[in-house]
């Protein structure tokens, strides 16, 4: 079995869901009678389709999961994680404005996991560049998180662990 990360970290906006929680939707959120998550204006809010399977796969591999998001809409992001029933997957959540480096430094302090044993999935190149400097394996997510992106990311992580 290839080496697995000790922590998988996900950005939220345009990584787990197809919008910016602080600008494209209108908190607070609620679950309608049909089970659909909706914003204040009753517009439906959705995850990328394979996100639950991605998180379930990591759970099956016994890889803990954390969130790192620089949004100013802290309450709304946490509310969505709860309404989508994703909280059960996340051992830590660093959701607040500011540098991703701060998010990762706090995750490292809380978990005692070396940066080199973490994998990070994010749609924003600037975050990938910043976090990569810490020694974290960073995967640029395009068109939302998917099982294929997870598999490719875990392969990149395993190759990085194997060395040259």
C-alpha positions in Angstrom: 0.0 0.0 0.0 1.3 3.4 -1.0 2.1 5.9 1.8 -1.0 7.9 2.8 -1.0 11.4 4.3 -1.7 11.8 8.0 -4.0 14.7 7.3 -6.0 15.8 4.3 -7.0 19.4 4.2 -9.6 21.0 2.0 -10.4 24.6 1.1 -14.2 25.0 0.8 -15.1 27.6 -1.8 -14.8 26.2 -5.4 -13.3 23.0 -3.9 -16.1 21.4 -2.0 -18.9 23.7 -3.3 -19.3 25.7 -6.5 -19.5 29.2 -5.0 -17.9 31.7 -2.6 -19.9 31.5 0.6 -19.3 35.2 1.3 -20.4 36.6 -2.0 -22.4 34.1 -4.2 -25.0 32.8 -1.7 -27.0 34.5 0.9 -26.7 33.1 4.5 -28.2 32.0 6.8 -28.9 28.6 5.2 -31.5 26.0 6.0 -32.7 22.6 4.9 -36.0 22.6 3.2 -38.6 19.8 3.6 -37.3 18.0 0.6 -33.8 17.9 2.2 -32.3 20.5 -0.2 -30.0 23.0 1.4 -31.1 26.6 0.6 -30.0 30.1 1.3 -32.0 32.9 2.8 -33.7 33.6 -0.5 -34.5 29.9 -0.9 -32.1 29.4 -3.7 -30.7 25.8 -3.7 -27.1 25.4 -2.6 -25.2 22.3 -3.6 -21.9 20.5 -3.1 -19.8 19.3 -6.0 -21.4 15.9 -6.7 -18.6 13.6 -5.6 -17.6 15.4 -2.4 -19.4 13.0 0.0 -17.7 10.0 -1.7 -14.3 11.7 -1.5 -14.7 12.3 2.3 -16.1 8.8 2.8 -13.1 7.3 0.9 -10.7 9.2 3.1 -12.6 8.0 6.2 -12.3 4.4 4.9 -8.5 4.9 4.4 -8.4 6.3 8.0 -7.0 9.6 6.8 -8.2 12.5 9.1 -9.7 15.5 7.3 -9.5 19.2 8.1 -10.9 22.4 6.5 -8.8 25.5 5.8 -10.8 28.4 4.4 -10.0 32.1 4.4 -13.6 33.3 4.1 -15.1 36.1 6.1 -18.4 34.2 6.2 -17.3 32.0 9.1 -20.8 31.2 10.4 -22.2 30.5 6.9 -19.3 28.1 6.0 -19.7 26.2 9.3 -23.5 26.1 8.8 -23.1 24.6 5.4 -20.8 21.9 6.7 -23.4 21.0 9.2 -26.4 21.1 6.8 -24.5 19.0 4.2 -23.7 16.5 7.1 -20.0 16.9 6.5 -19.0 17.9 10.1 -18.6 14.3 10.9 -15.6 14.1 8.6 -13.7 17.1 9.8 -11.4 16.7 12.8 -10.4 20.3 12.6 -11.7 23.5 11.0 -9.7 26.6 10.4 -12.2 29.0 8.9 -11.5 32.7 9.1 -9.9 35.5 7.0 -6.2 35.6 6.6 -3.2 33.7 5.3 -3.4 30.0 4.6 0.0 29.7 6.2 -1.7 30.7 9.5 -4.4 28.0 9.0 -1.7 25.4 8.4 0.5 26.5 11.3 -2.6 26.2 13.6 -3.4 22.8 12.2 0.2 21.7 12.8 0.1 22.9 16.4 -3.2 21.2 17.0 -2.4 17.9 15.3 1.4 17.7 15.8 1.5 16.3 12.2 4.4 17.5 10.2 3.6 19.6 7.1 5.3 16.9 5.0 2.6 14.5 6.1 -0.3 16.7 5.0 -2.0 17.0 1.6 -4.0 20.1 0.7 -6.7 20.5 -2.0 -7.5 24.0 -3.1 -8.8 25.8 -6.3 -6.7 28.9 -5.8 -3.1 29.0 -7.1 -2.0 31.6 -4.6 -2.9 29.4 -1.7 -1.2 26.4 -3.3 2.0 28.5 -3.7 1.9 29.7 -0.1 1.2 26.4 1.5 3.6 24.5 -0.8 6.5 26.5 0.8 5.7 24.9 4.1 6.4 21.5 2.6 2.7 20.4 2.3 1.8 18.4 -0.8 -0.6 20.7 -2.6 -3.1 19.7 -5.3 -4.7 22.3 -7.5 -8.4 21.5 -7.8 -10.1 22.4 -11.0 -13.9 22.1 -11.5 -14.4 20.9 -7.9 -13.3 18.0 -5.8 -13.8 14.6 -7.3 -12.7 11.0 -6.7 -10.3 11.3 -9.6 -8.7 14.4 -8.1 -8.4 12.6 -4.8 -6.8 9.5 -6.4 -4.3 11.7 -8.4 -3.5 13.7 -5.3 -2.8 10.6 -3.2 -0.6 9.3 -5.9 1.3 12.6 -6.0 1.7 12.4 -2.2 2.9 8.8 -2.3 5.5 9.7 -5.0 6.7 12.7 -2.9 7.2 10.4 0.1 9.1 7.9 -2.0 11.7 10.6 -2.8 13.7 10.9 -6.0 
